[in-house]
């Protein structure tokens, strides 16, 4: 069966349907020409191919050319305890699977939030890898499969030194990934757009909806900041190519949250 893919968000569904609940939610949008669908076969026939480039020490970016849907890239973390694929794209083909296999394959997959679910089940099957999704986002699962492992609580270590943190920004199950041993032990945070690296890459921000410009609730931002506090990190890897806070990442997140809350709570 050729599973349908929403053209706007790039998420693959388990069976045909008239709507994309992820796009109909107020955090996303239905394309201006209405709901449209495609498939992996159609995308491959249209000339989409994989893009694999180094994004940082031990971190490989994986995307597609030309970009699909929102255009995010995934990241392969080359850890001694097994490679972790962070976040997800829509495109996948035999050449891309082979290239990732030559880099050591994928031992586990973790995805920040539903907008980036992409073709996660195709990738899980290709590498026989579990997909870690926070249970608070269970309702958004577009293609149910035994490869998906839901977890609960605030944190989950999925490999030695690799910890998922349920920041809860953007989606209730919105999660980030901390890699303790990255940057020669200084640590790195992989944030998708749960903690969004902005154009001025000395800063990050927090939104409930990016396309519809709905700000995140201050209590949610404060909770995320509290959960991140025990984890040191030098870099923050955002969701798109080169969207990276290069230095002093933990301080950048703290001062960004303080600035955000200052504006959000200003009543004067």
C-alpha positions in Angstrom: 0.0 0.0 0.0 1.3 3.5 -0.8 0.6 5.5 2.3 -0.7 9.0 1.9 1.4 12.0 2.8 0.0 15.5 3.6 1.6 18.0 1.2 1.5 20.8 3.7 3.1 19.2 6.8 4.8 16.2 5.1 3.4 13.7 7.7 2.6 10.2 6.4 -0.7 8.6 7.4 -1.5 4.9 7.8 -4.5 5.0 5.5 -6.3 7.4 3.1 -8.5 10.1 4.8 -10.1 13.3 3.7 -8.4 15.5 6.3 -5.0 16.0 8.1 -5.8 16.6 11.8 -2.3 17.9 12.3 -2.8 20.7 9.8 -6.4 21.4 10.9 -5.1 22.1 14.4 -4.6 25.8 15.2 -0.8 25.3 15.5 -0.6 24.5 11.7 -2.8 25.3 8.7 -4.4 23.7 5.7 -2.7 24.7 2.4 -4.4 27.6 0.6 -5.4 25.3 -2.2 -7.1 22.9 0.2 -6.1 19.6 1.6 -3.7 17.8 -0.8 -2.0 14.4 -0.7 1.1 12.8 -2.2 3.0 9.6 -1.7 6.7 8.6 -1.4 6.6 7.2 -4.9 5.3 10.5 -6.3 7.9 12.5 -4.5 10.7 10.2 -5.7 9.4 10.4 -9.3 9.4 14.2 -9.0 13.1 14.2 -8.3 13.4 14.5 -4.6 16.6 13.0 -3.2 18.5 12.8 0.1 20.8 15.5 1.4 23.4 14.4 4.0 25.9 17.0 5.4 27.8 17.5 8.6 26.1 19.9 11.0 28.5 19.7 13.9 31.0 17.4 15.6 29.5 14.0 15.5 26.3 15.4 14.1 25.1 14.7 10.6 22.2 16.6 9.0 19.7 14.6 6.9 17.3 16.4 4.6 15.9 16.4 1.1 16.6 18.3 -2.1 14.4 20.1 -3.0 12.8 20.5 0.5 9.4 18.9 1.2 6.6 20.5 3.2 8.1 22.6 6.1 11.6 21.8 5.0 13.1 20.7 8.3 16.1 18.5 8.5 16.8 15.6 10.8 20.0 15.0 12.7 22.0 11.8 13.1 23.9 11.8 16.4 26.9 9.4 16.1 27.1 8.2 19.7 29.4 5.4 20.9 26.3 3.7 22.5 24.5 3.7 19.1 23.4 6.3 16.6 20.2 8.3 17.4 18.1 9.9 14.7 16.7 13.1 16.1 13.6 14.5 14.4 12.4 13.3 11.0 11.9 14.2 7.4 9.5 13.0 4.7 11.8 11.8 2.0 13.4 8.3 2.2 14.8 6.1 -0.5 17.2 3.2 -0.9 20.2 5.4 -1.6 19.5 7.5 1.6 19.1 4.3 3.7 22.3 2.9 2.3 24.2 6.1 3.0 23.0 6.3 6.6 23.8 2.6 7.0 27.4 3.4 6.0 27.5 5.9 8.8 26.5 3.2 11.4 22.8 3.1 10.9 20.2 4.1 13.5 19.7 2.5 16.9 16.9 4.7 18.1 14.7 7.5 16.8 13.2 10.4 18.8 11.0 13.2 17.4 10.3 16.6 19.0 6.6 17.0 18.1 3.9 15.9 15.6 4.8 18.5 12.8 8.0 16.5 12.3 6.6 12.9 12.3 7.2 12.7 8.6 7.8 9.1 7.4 9.0 7.9 10.8 7.6 4.4 10.4 9.4 3.9 7.1 12.6 4.9 8.8 11.9 2.7 11.9 11.3 -0.3 9.6 14.4 0.4 7.5 16.7 0.3 10.5 14.6 -1.8 12.9 14.7 1.1 15.4 12.2 2.2 18.0 10.6 5.6 17.8 10.4 7.4 21.1 7.4 9.7 21.4 6.0 11.3 24.6 2.6 9.9 25.6 1.1 13.3 25.8 1.2 13.4 22.0 -0.3 10.0 21.5 -3.5 11.4 19.9 -1.5 12.9 17.0 0.1 9.6 15.9 -0.7 9.5 12.1 0.4 5.9 11.3 0.1 3.6 14.3 2.8 0.9 14.5 4.5 -1.3 17.1 7.8 0.6 16.4 6.4 3.6 18.4 7.3 3.6 22.1 5.4 6.1 24.2 7.0 7.3 27.4 5.7 9.3 30.3 7.2 11.7 32.8 9.7 14.5 32.5 12.8 12.7 31.3 13.9 9.5 29.7 17.5 8.3 29.0 17.3 6.4 25.6 21.1 5.7 25.5 24.1 6.4 27.6 24.2 10.2 28.0 21.3 10.8 25.7 18.2 12.1 27.5 14.8 13.2 26.3 13.2 16.1 28.2 9.5 16.8 28.0 9.7 20.5 27.8 6.0 20.7 26.8 6.4 23.8 24.7 4.5 24.0 21.3 2.8 20.6 22.1 2.1 19.0 25.5 4.4 16.2 24.5 7.0 18.5 22.9 10.5 17.1 23.7 14.1 18.0 23.3 17.2 15.8 23.4 20.3 16.4 25.5 23.6 14.8 24.6 25.9 14.9 27.6 29.1 14.0 25.8 28.7 16.3 22.8 31.2 19.2 22.3 33.9 17.3 24.2 31.7 16.9 27.2 30.3 20.5 27.2 27.0 19.0 26.0 24.5 19.9 23.3 20.7 20.4 23.1 18.7 19.2 20.1 15.5 21.3 20.2 13.5 21.0 17.0 11.3 24.0 17.3 10.3 23.3 20.9 13.1 25.7 21.7 13.3 27.6 18.4 16.7 28.9 17.2 15.8 32.2 15.6 17.4 34.2 12.9 19.6 36.0 15.4 21.3 32.8 16.4 22.4 34.2 19.8 18.8 33.7 20.9 15.9 31.2 20.9 12.2 31.7 21.4 9.0 29.8 22.3 5.7 29.7 20.5 2.5 27.7 20.7 2.0 28.2 17.0 4.7 29.5 14.7 2.7 30.0 11.4 -0.3 31.6 13.3 1.9 33.6 15.7 0.3 32.3 18.9 2.7 32.8 21.8 3.4 30.1 24.3 2.0 30.3 27.9 4.4 31.8 30.4 3.9 28.9 32.9 4.9 26.5 30.1 8.1 28.4 29.3 9.0 28.5 33.1 8.5 24.8 33.4 10.7 24.1 30.4 13.4 26.3 31.8 13.2 24.5 35.1 13.6 21.1 33.5 16.5 22.2 31.4 18.4 23.7 34.3 20.3 20.6 35.3 21.6 19.9 31.8 24.7 21.9 30.6 25.0 22.5 26.9 27.3 24.5 24.6 25.3 24.2 21.4 21.6 24.3 20.6 20.7 22.6 17.3 17.4 23.9 15.9 15.2 22.3 13.2 16.6 23.7 10.0 19.9 23.7 8.3 22.5 25.9 10.1 20.0 27.0 12.7 22.5 26.5 15.5 23.4 28.5 18.6 27.2 27.9 18.4 28.4 28.9 21.9 27.1 29.3 25.4 23.8 27.6 24.5 22.4 27.2 28.0 22.9 30.9 28.8 21.3 31.8 25.5 18.2 29.7 26.4 18.0 31.3 29.9 18.3 34.9 28.8 15.9 34.2 25.9 13.3 32.8 28.3 13.8 35.8 30.6 13.3 38.2 27.7 10.3 36.3 26.5 8.6 36.4 29.9 9.4 40.0 30.3 7.5 40.9 27.2 4.7 38.3 27.7 4.0 39.5 31.3 4.4 43.3 30.7 1.0 44.8 31.5 2.1 48.4 31.1 
